[in-house]
């Protein structure tokens, strides 16, 4: 909500710029409107930065965002305030600089900065962490495109079905992050199946925008059900394999204790 307010707060600069134009003050008009554009760009970057951080926080293995949007948003906020104060309000350069520093500091204090470090599980090599992070990043893009296409259809029932499928897919993300060895078995699901789901959703969205086809809708919903069942089954299989590996390790440990003449309680 706070980030959305930043799209509204600079709007008085628009009316101020129009007033400068009527007063035939071209310099003031350019300063006011330029500051407005910069502040709106900062708000847009902040919104995307918050979404990227939310995705980063929700995952156990993640790379920092490629573009530090929140840091850029803080800097642009300071620049926008400086321009508006110095050249639009004629507050003077020293005062405008103080306003810019305060605005930048308040922005950082309110929203923080972007994650700057890779996040992985202890005991994993950098290669494993990077491998899993790349695979999940690509799969998340496909999933996001599928959800966006489903929103275009304008059918609440289908949106709920796609959201349910997305929850199953993200459960698989977490399973792969818990044990990177599962990535090999999940690659087909995170790549081929998700790409197929995205393409089918895009095609159905295009069709639904032109005509209402009950048969196409039924086939698409059946596809969603099959995909959800497949993802859930594969995830259960991966978790079962992990449990089997644990049972084997426990049995090996017990045998070793017996050989050493020790007894486990």
Beta strands, then each sheet from edge to edge (+ up, - down):
end
